[in-house]
Amino acid sequence: MLNTLLTNFYGELTTKKWATITKCSVDTALRDINDLVEKGMLKKPDASGRSTSYELML
């Protein structure tokens, strides 16, 4: 996931976009993203909802 975000990724990361890229369910994509948020690799904005986008922590 991190390699994809660092190399050829355009736009904002959302669970739906990640699910499409990895060909998995939205639930699985959300679990993957939440795992990286907990590890401090991704940042979740204060606003939440259907179109929540995540940022890479560099």
PDB file of N, CA, C and O in Angstrom, chain B, residues numbered from 101:
ATOM      1  N   MET B 101       0.824  -1.182   0.000  1.00  0.00           N
ATOM      2  CA  MET B 101       0.000   0.000   0.000  1.00  0.00           C
ATOM      3  C   MET B 101       0.874   1.253   0.000  1.00  0.00           C
ATOM      4  O   MET B 101       0.638   2.177  -0.778  1.00  0.00           O
ATOM      5  N   LEU B 102       1.870   1.283   0.862  1.00  0.00           N
ATOM      6  CA  LEU B 102       2.715   2.465   0.954  1.00  0.00           C
ATOM      7  C   LEU B 102       3.501   2.702  -0.332  1.00  0.00           C
ATOM      8  O   LEU B 102       3.683   3.848  -0.745  1.00  0.00           O
ATOM      9  N   ASN B 103       3.966   1.629  -0.965  1.00  0.00           N
ATOM     10  CA  ASN B 103       4.675   1.786  -2.234  1.00  0.00           C
ATOM     11  C   ASN B 103       3.781   2.426  -3.290  1.00  0.00           C
ATOM     12  O   ASN B 103       4.228   3.286  -4.049  1.00  0.00           O
ATOM     13  N   THR B 104       2.543   2.015  -3.336  1.00  0.00           N
ATOM     14  CA  THR B 104       1.595   2.585  -4.290  1.00  0.00           C
ATOM     15  C   THR B 104       1.386   4.064  -4.011  1.00  0.00           C
ATOM     16  O   THR B 104       1.353   4.869  -4.941  1.00  0.00           O
ATOM     17  N   LEU B 105       1.243   4.432  -2.748  1.00  0.00           N
ATOM     18  CA  LEU B 105       1.020   5.831  -2.396  1.00  0.00           C
ATOM     19  C   LEU B 105       2.242   6.697  -2.688  1.00  0.00           C
ATOM     20  O   LEU B 105       2.104   7.871  -3.033  1.00  0.00           O
ATOM     21  N   LEU B 106       3.424   6.129  -2.553  1.00  0.00           N
ATOM     22  CA  LEU B 106       4.643   6.899  -2.762  1.00  0.00           C
ATOM     23  C   LEU B 106       5.037   7.029  -4.231  1.00  0.00           C
ATOM     24  O   LEU B 106       5.773   7.951  -4.582  1.00  0.00           O
ATOM     25  N   THR B 107       4.573   6.143  -5.086  1.00  0.00           N
ATOM     26  CA  THR B 107       5.039   6.154  -6.470  1.00  0.00           C
ATOM     27  C   THR B 107       4.033   6.772  -7.436  1.00  0.00           C
ATOM     28  O   THR B 107       4.174   7.939  -7.801  1.00  0.00           O
ATOM     29  N   ASN B 108       3.060   6.042  -7.843  1.00  0.00           N
ATOM     30  CA  ASN B 108       2.179   6.480  -8.927  1.00  0.00           C
ATOM     31  C   ASN B 108       0.754   6.726  -8.467  1.00  0.00           C
ATOM     32  O   ASN B 108      -0.187   6.285  -9.128  1.00  0.00           O
ATOM     33  N   PHE B 109       0.572   7.407  -7.370  1.00  0.00           N
ATOM     34  CA  PHE B 109      -0.770   7.630  -6.856  1.00  0.00           C
ATOM     35  C   PHE B 109      -1.136   9.093  -7.006  1.00  0.00           C
ATOM     36  O   PHE B 109      -0.393   9.973  -6.571  1.00  0.00           O
ATOM     37  N   TYR B 110      -2.275   9.353  -7.618  1.00  0.00           N
ATOM     38  CA  TYR B 110      -2.743  10.723  -7.822  1.00  0.00           C
ATOM     39  C   TYR B 110      -4.065  10.921  -7.079  1.00  0.00           C
ATOM     40  O   TYR B 110      -4.896  10.015  -7.026  1.00  0.00           O
ATOM     41  N   GLY B 111      -4.248  12.090  -6.517  1.00  0.00           N
ATOM     42  CA  GLY B 111      -5.493  12.390  -5.830  1.00  0.00           C
ATOM     43  C   GLY B 111      -5.425  12.008  -4.364  1.00  0.00           C
ATOM     44  O   GLY B 111      -4.344  11.805  -3.811  1.00  0.00           O
ATOM     45  N   GLU B 112      -6.580  11.912  -3.748  1.00  0.00           N
ATOM     46  CA  GLU B 112      -6.664  11.601  -2.334  1.00  0.00           C
ATOM     47  C   GLU B 112      -6.999  10.131  -2.124  1.00  0.00           C
ATOM     48  O   GLU B 112      -7.685   9.515  -2.940  1.00  0.00           O
ATOM     49  N   LEU B 113      -6.508   9.582  -1.029  1.00  0.00           N
ATOM     50  CA  LEU B 113      -6.777   8.181  -0.710  1.00  0.00           C
ATOM     51  C   LEU B 113      -8.087   8.075   0.048  1.00  0.00           C
ATOM     52  O   LEU B 113      -8.258   8.687   1.102  1.00  0.00           O
ATOM     53  N   THR B 114      -8.998   7.305  -0.487  1.00  0.00           N
ATOM     54  CA  THR B 114     -10.256   6.994   0.184  1.00  0.00           C
ATOM     55  C   THR B 114     -10.382   5.477   0.242  1.00  0.00           C
ATOM     56  O   THR B 114      -9.686   4.761  -0.478  1.00  0.00           O
ATOM     57  N   THR B 115     -11.267   4.994   1.094  1.00  0.00           N
ATOM     58  CA  THR B 115     -11.439   3.544   1.190  1.00  0.00           C
ATOM     59  C   THR B 115     -11.979   2.960  -0.114  1.00  0.00           C
ATOM     60  O   THR B 115     -11.581   1.871  -0.527  1.00  0.00           O
ATOM     61  N   LYS B 116     -12.876   3.684  -0.750  1.00  0.00           N
ATOM     62  CA  LYS B 116     -13.440   3.187  -2.008  1.00  0.00           C
ATOM     63  C   LYS B 116     -12.370   3.100  -3.092  1.00  0.00           C
ATOM     64  O   LYS B 116     -12.322   2.131  -3.849  1.00  0.00           O
ATOM     65  N   LYS B 117     -11.514   4.116  -3.162  1.00  0.00           N
ATOM     66  CA  LYS B 117     -10.452   4.116  -4.166  1.00  0.00           C
ATOM     67  C   LYS B 117      -9.463   2.988  -3.885  1.00  0.00           C
ATOM     68  O   LYS B 117      -9.011   2.313  -4.809  1.00  0.00           O
ATOM     69  N   TRP B 118      -9.124   2.781  -2.601  1.00  0.00           N
ATOM     70  CA  TRP B 118      -8.196   1.707  -2.270  1.00  0.00           C
ATOM     71  C   TRP B 118      -8.801   0.344  -2.556  1.00  0.00           C
ATOM     72  O   TRP B 118      -8.098  -0.554  -3.021  1.00  0.00           O
ATOM     73  N   ALA B 119     -10.075   0.170  -2.293  1.00  0.00           N
ATOM     74  CA  ALA B 119     -10.753  -1.092  -2.580  1.00  0.00           C
ATOM     75  C   ALA B 119     -10.728  -1.379  -4.082  1.00  0.00           C
ATOM     76  O   ALA B 119     -10.556  -2.528  -4.491  1.00  0.00           O
ATOM     77  N   THR B 120     -10.898  -0.350  -4.899  1.00  0.00           N
ATOM     78  CA  THR B 120     -10.862  -0.518  -6.350  1.00  0.00           C
ATOM     79  C   THR B 120      -9.465  -0.903  -6.822  1.00  0.00           C
ATOM     80  O   THR B 120      -9.315  -1.793  -7.660  1.00  0.00           O
ATOM     81  N   ILE B 121      -8.448  -0.241  -6.292  1.00  0.00           N
ATOM     82  CA  ILE B 121      -7.067  -0.509  -6.699  1.00  0.00           C
ATOM     83  C   ILE B 121      -6.667  -1.940  -6.342  1.00  0.00           C
ATOM     84  O   ILE B 121      -6.044  -2.630  -7.149  1.00  0.00           O
ATOM     85  N   THR B 122      -7.022  -2.386  -5.139  1.00  0.00           N
ATOM     86  CA  THR B 122      -6.592  -3.701  -4.666  1.00  0.00           C
ATOM     87  C   THR B 122      -7.586  -4.812  -4.961  1.00  0.00           C
ATOM     88  O   THR B 122      -7.326  -5.981  -4.677  1.00  0.00           O
ATOM     89  N   LYS B 123      -8.725  -4.440  -5.532  1.00  0.00           N
ATOM     90  CA  LYS B 123      -9.769  -5.411  -5.873  1.00  0.00           C
ATOM     91  C   LYS B 123     -10.218  -6.206  -4.648  1.00  0.00           C
ATOM     92  O   LYS B 123     -10.309  -7.434  -4.669  1.00  0.00           O
ATOM     93  N   CYS B 124     -10.497  -5.453  -3.577  1.00  0.00           N
ATOM     94  CA  CYS B 124     -11.010  -6.068  -2.347  1.00  0.00           C
ATOM     95  C   CYS B 124     -12.287  -5.337  -1.946  1.00  0.00           C
ATOM     96  O   CYS B 124     -12.690  -4.374  -2.598  1.00  0.00           O
ATOM     97  N   SER B 125     -12.913  -5.794  -0.882  1.00  0.00           N
ATOM     98  CA  SER B 125     -14.126  -5.127  -0.420  1.00  0.00           C
ATOM     99  C   SER B 125     -13.776  -3.815   0.273  1.00  0.00           C
ATOM    100  O   SER B 125     -12.637  -3.607   0.689  1.00  0.00           O
ATOM    101  N   VAL B 126     -14.761  -2.937   0.392  1.00  0.00           N
ATOM    102  CA  VAL B 126     -14.565  -1.662   1.065  1.00  0.00           C
ATOM    103  C   VAL B 126     -14.241  -1.905   2.543  1.00  0.00           C
ATOM    104  O   VAL B 126     -13.447  -1.172   3.132  1.00  0.00           O
ATOM    105  N   ASP B 127     -14.848  -2.921   3.135  1.00  0.00           N
ATOM    106  CA  ASP B 127     -14.564  -3.252   4.531  1.00  0.00           C
ATOM    107  C   ASP B 127     -13.103  -3.652   4.734  1.00  0.00           C
ATOM    108  O   ASP B 127     -12.470  -3.228   5.701  1.00  0.00           O
ATOM    109  N   THR B 128     -12.575  -4.456   3.833  1.00  0.00           N
ATOM    110  CA  THR B 128     -11.174  -4.862   3.920  1.00  0.00           C
ATOM    111  C   THR B 128     -10.261  -3.666   3.719  1.00  0.00           C
ATOM    112  O   THR B 128      -9.259  -3.529   4.421  1.00  0.00           O
ATOM    113  N   ALA B 129     -10.592  -2.797   2.772  1.00  0.00           N
ATOM    114  CA  ALA B 129      -9.793  -1.595   2.539  1.00  0.00           C
ATOM    115  C   ALA B 129      -9.782  -0.709   3.775  1.00  0.00           C
ATOM    116  O   ALA B 129      -8.740  -0.160   4.133  1.00  0.00           O
ATOM    117  N   LEU B 130     -10.923  -0.565   4.429  1.00  0.00           N
ATOM    118  CA  LEU B 130     -10.999   0.244   5.642  1.00  0.00           C
ATOM    119  C   LEU B 130     -10.151  -0.360   6.757  1.00  0.00           C
ATOM    120  O   LEU B 130      -9.485   0.374   7.487  1.00  0.00           O
ATOM    121  N   ARG B 131     -10.162  -1.673   6.899  1.00  0.00           N
ATOM    122  CA  ARG B 131      -9.316  -2.323   7.915  1.00  0.00           C
ATOM    123  C   ARG B 131      -7.842  -2.085   7.622  1.00  0.00           C
ATOM    124  O   ARG B 131      -7.065  -1.807   8.536  1.00  0.00           O
ATOM    125  N   ASP B 132      -7.448  -2.192   6.345  1.00  0.00           N
ATOM    126  CA  ASP B 132      -6.053  -1.940   5.959  1.00  0.00           C
ATOM    127  C   ASP B 132      -5.647  -0.503   6.294  1.00  0.00           C
ATOM    128  O   ASP B 132      -4.582  -0.270   6.866  1.00  0.00           O
ATOM    129  N   ILE B 133      -6.492   0.442   5.938  1.00  0.00           N
ATOM    130  CA  ILE B 133      -6.195   1.853   6.180  1.00  0.00           C
ATOM    131  C   ILE B 133      -6.156   2.147   7.673  1.00  0.00           C
ATOM    132  O   ILE B 133      -5.257   2.847   8.137  1.00  0.00           O
ATOM    133  N   ASN B 134      -7.111   1.626   8.429  1.00  0.00           N
ATOM    134  CA  ASN B 134      -7.128   1.857   9.876  1.00  0.00           C
ATOM    135  C   ASN B 134      -5.888   1.283  10.546  1.00  0.00           C
ATOM    136  O   ASN B 134      -5.380   1.860  11.508  1.00  0.00           O
ATOM    137  N   ASP B 135      -5.399   0.156  10.050  1.00  0.00           N
ATOM    138  CA  ASP B 135      -4.169  -0.435  10.586  1.00  0.00           C
ATOM    139  C   ASP B 135      -2.995   0.519  10.392  1.00  0.00           C
ATOM    140  O   ASP B 135      -2.181   0.693  11.299  1.00  0.00           O
ATOM    141  N   LEU B 136      -2.904   1.135   9.222  1.00  0.00           N
ATOM    142  CA  LEU B 136      -1.809   2.069   8.957  1.00  0.00           C
ATOM    143  C   LEU B 136      -1.980   3.378   9.728  1.00  0.00           C
ATOM    144  O   LEU B 136      -0.991   4.024  10.075  1.00  0.00           O
ATOM    145  N   VAL B 137      -3.217   3.771   9.998  1.00  0.00           N
ATOM    146  CA  VAL B 137      -3.458   4.957  10.829  1.00  0.00           C
ATOM    147  C   VAL B 137      -2.974   4.680  12.247  1.00  0.00           C
ATOM    148  O   VAL B 137      -2.324   5.529  12.857  1.00  0.00           O
ATOM    149  N   GLU B 138      -3.283   3.504  12.776  1.00  0.00           N
ATOM    150  CA  GLU B 138      -2.854   3.131  14.123  1.00  0.00           C
ATOM    151  C   GLU B 138      -1.335   3.063  14.237  1.00  0.00           C
ATOM    152  O   GLU B 138      -0.776   3.375  15.289  1.00  0.00           O
ATOM    153  N   LYS B 139      -0.670   2.659  13.165  1.00  0.00           N
ATOM    154  CA  LYS B 139       0.794   2.568  13.165  1.00  0.00           C
ATOM    155  C   LYS B 139       1.456   3.913  12.903  1.00  0.00           C
ATOM    156  O   LYS B 139       2.682   4.016  12.953  1.00  0.00           O
ATOM    157  N   GLY B 140       0.667   4.941  12.624  1.00  0.00           N
ATOM    158  CA  GLY B 140       1.207   6.275  12.411  1.00  0.00           C
ATOM    159  C   GLY B 140       1.732   6.539  11.014  1.00  0.00           C
ATOM    160  O   GLY B 140       2.466   7.504  10.804  1.00  0.00           O
ATOM    161  N   MET B 141       1.371   5.703  10.056  1.00  0.00           N
ATOM    162  CA  MET B 141       1.844   5.872   8.686  1.00  0.00           C
ATOM    163  C   MET B 141       0.885   6.705   7.848  1.00  0.00           C
ATOM    164  O   MET B 141       1.294   7.352   6.884  1.00  0.00           O
ATOM    165  N   LEU B 142      -0.384   6.688   8.218  1.00  0.00           N
ATOM    166  CA  LEU B 142      -1.388   7.510   7.558  1.00  0.00           C
ATOM    167  C   LEU B 142      -2.050   8.395   8.596  1.00  0.00           C
ATOM    168  O   LEU B 142      -2.120   8.048   9.775  1.00  0.00           O
ATOM    169  N   LYS B 143      -2.532   9.534   8.148  1.00  0.00           N
ATOM    170  CA  LYS B 143      -3.224  10.469   9.032  1.00  0.00           C
ATOM    171  C   LYS B 143      -4.671  10.582   8.603  1.00  0.00           C
ATOM    172  O   LYS B 143      -4.971  10.793   7.428  1.00  0.00           O
ATOM    173  N   LYS B 144      -5.566  10.440   9.573  1.00  0.00           N
ATOM    174  CA  LYS B 144      -6.991  10.585   9.311  1.00  0.00           C
ATOM    175  C   LYS B 144      -7.384  12.014   9.691  1.00  0.00           C
ATOM    176  O   LYS B 144      -7.070  12.465  10.793  1.00  0.00           O
ATOM    177  N   PRO B 145      -8.060  12.726   8.802  1.00  0.00           N
ATOM    178  CA  PRO B 145      -8.464  14.098   9.124  1.00  0.00           C
ATOM    179  C   PRO B 145      -9.544  14.124  10.206  1.00  0.00           C
ATOM    180  O   PRO B 145     -10.167  13.102  10.494  1.00  0.00           O
ATOM    181  N   ASP B 146      -9.759  15.288  10.798  1.00  0.00           N
ATOM    182  CA  ASP B 146     -10.771  15.441  11.841  1.00  0.00           C
ATOM    183  C   ASP B 146     -12.174  15.160  11.305  1.00  0.00           C
ATOM    184  O   ASP B 146     -12.996  14.550  11.989  1.00  0.00           O
ATOM    185  N   ALA B 147     -12.440  15.602  10.092  1.00  0.00           N
ATOM    186  CA  ALA B 147     -13.745  15.364   9.478  1.00  0.00           C
ATOM    187  C   ALA B 147     -13.848  13.898   9.084  1.00  0.00           C
ATOM    188  O   ALA B 147     -12.872  13.290   8.645  1.00  0.00           O
ATOM    189  N   SER B 148     -15.026  13.348   9.244  1.00  0.00           N
ATOM    190  CA  SER B 148     -15.217  11.953   8.849  1.00  0.00           C
ATOM    191  C   SER B 148     -16.504  11.840   8.048  1.00  0.00           C
ATOM    192  O   SER B 148     -17.279  12.791   7.944  1.00  0.00           O
ATOM    193  N   GLY B 149     -16.707  10.690   7.501  1.00  0.00           N
ATOM    194  CA  GLY B 149     -17.896  10.461   6.703  1.00  0.00           C
ATOM    195  C   GLY B 149     -17.585   9.596   5.508  1.00  0.00           C
ATOM    196  O   GLY B 149     -16.551   8.930   5.451  1.00  0.00           O
ATOM    197  N   ARG B 150     -18.474   9.615   4.575  1.00  0.00           N
ATOM    198  CA  ARG B 150     -18.373   8.741   3.419  1.00  0.00           C
ATOM    199  C   ARG B 150     -17.157   9.046   2.548  1.00  0.00           C
ATOM    200  O   ARG B 150     -16.556   8.133   1.980  1.00  0.00           O
ATOM    201  N   SER B 151     -16.796  10.312   2.440  1.00  0.00           N
ATOM    202  CA  SER B 151     -15.686  10.682   1.549  1.00  0.00           C
ATOM    203  C   SER B 151     -14.436  11.078   2.326  1.00  0.00           C
ATOM    204  O   SER B 151     -13.717  11.988   1.912  1.00  0.00           O
ATOM    205  N   THR B 152     -14.169  10.412   3.441  1.00  0.00           N
ATOM    206  CA  THR B 152     -12.976  10.694   4.224  1.00  0.00           C
ATOM    207  C   THR B 152     -11.749  10.342   3.407  1.00  0.00           C
ATOM    208  O   THR B 152     -11.668   9.262   2.822  1.00  0.00           O
ATOM    209  N   SER B 153     -10.794  11.258   3.371  1.00  0.00           N
ATOM    210  CA  SER B 153      -9.552  10.994   2.665  1.00  0.00           C
ATOM    211  C   SER B 153      -8.423  10.958   3.687  1.00  0.00           C
ATOM    212  O   SER B 153      -8.486  11.630   4.716  1.00  0.00           O
ATOM    213  N   TYR B 154      -7.413  10.190   3.405  1.00  0.00           N
ATOM    214  CA  TYR B 154      -6.294   9.967   4.320  1.00  0.00           C
ATOM    215  C   TYR B 154      -5.039  10.534   3.699  1.00  0.00           C
ATOM    216  O   TYR B 154      -4.891  10.570   2.477  1.00  0.00           O
ATOM    217  N   GLU B 155      -4.122  10.984   4.570  1.00  0.00           N
ATOM    218  CA  GLU B 155      -2.866  11.569   4.117  1.00  0.00           C
ATOM    219  C   GLU B 155      -1.704  10.714   4.580  1.00  0.00           C
ATOM    220  O   GLU B 155      -1.743  10.132   5.664  1.00  0.00           O
ATOM    221  N   LEU B 156      -0.672  10.640   3.757  1.00  0.00           N
ATOM    222  CA  LEU B 156       0.531   9.907   4.082  1.00  0.00           C
ATOM    223  C   LEU B 156       1.394  10.747   5.012  1.00  0.00           C
ATOM    224  O   LEU B 156       1.638  11.923   4.739  1.00  0.00           O
ATOM    225  N   MET B 157       1.856  10.152   6.107  1.00  0.00           N
ATOM    226  CA  MET B 157       2.726  10.853   7.047  1.00  0.00           C
ATOM    227  C   MET B 157       4.167  10.653   6.587  1.00  0.00           C
ATOM    228  O   MET B 157       4.661   9.525   6.567  1.00  0.00           O
ATOM    229  N   LEU B 158       4.831  11.723   6.224  1.00  0.00           N
ATOM    230  CA  LEU B 158       6.226  11.614   5.757  1.00  0.00           C
ATOM    231  C   LEU B 158       7.177  12.103   6.796  1.00  0.00           C
ATOM    232  O   LEU B 158       8.388  12.087   6.581  1.00  0.00           O
TER     233      LEU B 158
END
